[in-house]
Amino acid sequence: MCRSLTIALFVLATALNGQAAKDSLQDLIARADAARPEDRPGLYIDIAERQLKTVDDLYRAGKDDEAVAAVKDVVTYSEKAHDAAIVSPHKLKGTEISLRKMAAKLRDIKRALSFEEQGPVQAASDRLEALRTDLLAKMFGKGK
């Protein structure tokens, strides 16, 4: 009896945890906008990473127009993460690392596209690199 109850509670906890991990993107955006300043960089990075996954999936499915819109979202939320990280200096390093990984993923996606489709992805990768470079300057610049 006790064993059955333990298993049932474990299954319920796992299901609830799985549901929490699948928060809709809109809920996550609303949560990020309402979050404390020190929590925003991580939330915005999470949104940008989810959109980056969507970009990859859309390009693989041949939905180029939707993918370009998702690329714009990646840049938008990366910029918000950058701005929030500057306000919360303890989040600079983690944000910079995430931006570097996302820029590399964008470059990987670009390599799989035809020449005509590469422009927006290259521009997004360049923008993320610029944001990352700015964060590095904040971390290691002379004004520190």
Buried (B, 14 or more C-beta within 10 A) or exposed (E): EEEEEEEEEEEEEEEEEEEEEEBEEEEBBEBBEEBEEBBBBBBBBBBBBBBBEBBBEBBEEEBBEBBBBBBBBBBBBBBBBBBBBBEBEEBBEBBBEBBBBBBEBBBEBBEEBEEEBBEBBBBBBBBBBBBBEBBBEBEEEEEE
